[in-house]
């Protein structure tokens, strides 16, 4: 479900094992999109794999570090029990210019990747644990994310 990609050296070697980054990209730097899209998600809105899920209620960007931090919080709480799916993947490159750099001279260097999340998109799914465990694990994970979320159960 999730592929861990190769890194160019802008991340320390111990983080390469857990960072979600694309293995290969067609364009290294993307144009910046105008504003934040508040449209509702069309795909990825139903629980597909597990019994419980964490659904995004507001739009935003999730960095690979935030996704990994939330994943670790959930795994630590359930003590590596059950099964978990990450339903978003950070494939949008974000560039940053250095501090106190003047205008012009081209676009900044690649800094990190983000996943664009729309309201209604499923971020995480979980199964193999009780509803109380899943609810608490998802609550801990939601504190690591910059979007408002909601716990949902498969019907």
Protein Blocks (a to p, Z undefined) as FASTA:
>chain_A
ZZcdddehiacfklmmmpccdfbdfblbdcddehjafbdcfbhpacfklmbdcddfbdcd
ddfklmmmmmmmmmmmnnogajdddfbdcfbdcddddehiaeejiiaddfbdcddddehi
afbdcehiafklmmmmmmmmmmmpcbdcdddddZZ
